Amino acid sequence: MTDYIKELYKVLGKGKVKDAKEYLITHSYDGMRRKFLPDVVVFPESTRDVVEIVNIASKHKITITPRGAGTGMTGGALPLNGGILISFSKMNRIIKISVDDTIAIVQPGVVTYDLVKEVEKYGLFYPPDPASYKTSTIGGNVAENAGGPHCFKYGITKNYVLGLEAVLMNGEIVKTGGKTIKNVVGYNLTDLLIGSEGTLAIITEITLKLIPKPKFSGVARLGFRSLGEAVKGVNKIITNGFFPSALEFMDKVSIIEVFKFLGLKVNENISAYLILEFDGDREEVENQLEEIKALFTNEELEEIVYATDPEEKERIWEIRRNISGAVSKPDLIKYNEDIVVPRSRLPEIVDFVYQLGKEYNVKTVLFGHIGDGNIHTNFFVKKEQEIFIEELLEKLFKKVIDLGGALSGEHGIGIAKKRFINYQLSPEIVEIHRQIKKIFDPENLLNPGKIF
Ligand SMILES: Cc1cc2nc3c(=O)[nH]c(=O)nc-3n(C[C@H](O)[C@H](O)[C@H](O)COP(=O)(O)OP(=O)(O)OC[C@H]3O[C@@H](n4cnc5c(N)ncnc54)[C@H](O)[C@@H]3O)c2cc1C
């Protein structure tokens, strides 16, 4: 056993330090499905434990990789150089919910869904809901600045983070922001850490803004006969004054595969779904569900399903949330890009993606947060097709940038997209990133090899 692992055992105790093979293997992957073994996994239970870990790592020049639930899609939680992997699964306490201040203070390992359910008991709502929210953690959501279906109306993770506590690589504990909605003192370091993909500091406590829980909600699933009408339908809905709390999209392949996966009967005439949720007063919601139908003709729509009952709503959302699992196949390698474009360019990018799929003869599946212009673009390739994928992705990202979009709307860069970052960021901006990284982590020990 190496000296630093012995030291970790000594300082933290056996229960919080694991270097047995089964721990290393189960912490060696994330949603990107690459595998890098850490040398040791540690399970801090307090900020003080994190400080001890950082001090030992710095002393021995060992790299550290923070990890939430490992659902990240871009390899952010992969320990590329082995070293220490910090699992936040034991720092999963909701420390405080204040109804008067409408805030929650949580440890990073809290599973997002657990927080959503807990604050509901107080009539409150925490909206950012990545489709992974039943497993992903608030710490991982903050580090990736995660989005989700409800972000269309309510905003993304960063819109709910008021303050952070973090451990820096020199072992100092720092606090950014605070507990108030307004706070303009100094540079906005809270926002700098949000979305920093675990490369600048280790987040140990998060203060979140909450809002009142909407009184009532209803979901409409519109089944379109043509893909084009569904995509054009997005702006039709918005420009006609509808402001749903969620506006999601599924293409035909994702519909067929999820239905199969869940053992449901599929209507093959449907080429795409738009899934909309409305919330507010019961009457207002019911009117909107009814009015949305009038926007489209019977020729355009094959099916409309409404749900206001909690279980029926959940059944519709389960279909949406199961796409990733249902479309993945063990014999095909998945390239999952979460490109985002201005909404007006959606028809163009959707056409372009399918053309690319045809050109390279790869299975193509599109779904996602279309109201935000954020389309999960999945290409499934056989091993022998992998040599084309680089060229295909180059074409995709160039097009996205030409359309005024971004390489990633919510999954981040990690290792999956770092070779493309210069498509979007100028050399000057990348250099500023490097300088910032150096200030926070001069020895490049915190999650190195990610983003740039
Ligand atoms: C089925 C499925 C659906 C998904 N849907 C969505 C979606 O709708 N929207 C969306 O945005 N994403 C989605 N994702 C991606 C993923 O769930 C999110 O990126 C999520 O925020 C990751 O959280 P996690 O706890 O799993 O973090 P991890 O994957 O463990 O880590 C992610 C990053 O956060 C860093 N990190 C974790 N904890 C800390 C900490 N305490 N301090 C500093 N850095 C830390 C890690 O180092 C890593 O870089 C989906 C993934 C899956 C598998």
The ligand as an ORCA input file, in Angstrom:
! r2SCAN-3c Opt
* xyz 0 1
  C     -30.332      8.894    -18.230
  C     -29.630     10.209    -18.082
  C     -30.338     11.376    -18.314
  C     -29.717     12.624    -18.178
  N     -30.452     13.749    -18.367
  C     -29.891     14.956    -18.173
  C     -30.671     16.147    -18.303
  O     -31.863     16.107    -18.598
  N     -30.027     17.317    -18.102
  C     -28.712     17.392    -17.753
  O     -28.204     18.493    -17.549
  N     -27.969     16.275    -17.631
  C     -28.518     15.075    -17.812
  N     -27.761     13.939    -17.669
  C     -26.334     14.053    -17.320
  C     -26.015     13.987    -15.808
  O     -27.033     13.326    -15.102
  C     -25.804     15.379    -15.249
  O     -24.639     15.958    -15.802
  C     -25.693     15.419    -13.710
  O     -25.615     16.758    -13.308
  C     -24.479     14.664    -13.179
  O     -24.637     14.492    -11.787
  P     -23.866     13.354    -10.999
  O     -24.185     13.493     -9.563
  O     -24.099     12.041    -11.605
  O     -22.363     13.832    -11.237
  P     -21.100     13.002    -11.736
  O     -21.358     12.399    -13.065
  O     -20.626     12.110    -10.676
  O     -20.065     14.188    -11.911
  C     -20.256     15.174    -12.857
  C     -19.188     16.245    -12.699
  O     -19.367     16.921    -11.477
  C     -18.159     16.918    -10.722
  N     -18.567     16.884     -9.310
  C     -19.431     16.031     -8.721
  N     -19.567     16.361     -7.424
  C     -18.760     17.429     -7.204
  C     -18.454     18.216     -6.050
  N     -19.018     17.987     -4.871
  N     -17.554     19.228     -6.197
  C     -16.991     19.488     -7.393
  N     -17.241     18.776     -8.492
  C     -18.131     17.767     -8.405
  C     -17.415     15.695    -11.210
  O     -16.026     15.813    -10.995
  C     -17.777     15.696    -12.677
  O     -16.926     16.564    -13.390
  C     -28.340     12.686    -17.823
  C     -27.631     11.509    -17.598
  C     -28.261     10.281    -17.718
  C     -27.465      9.041    -17.467
*
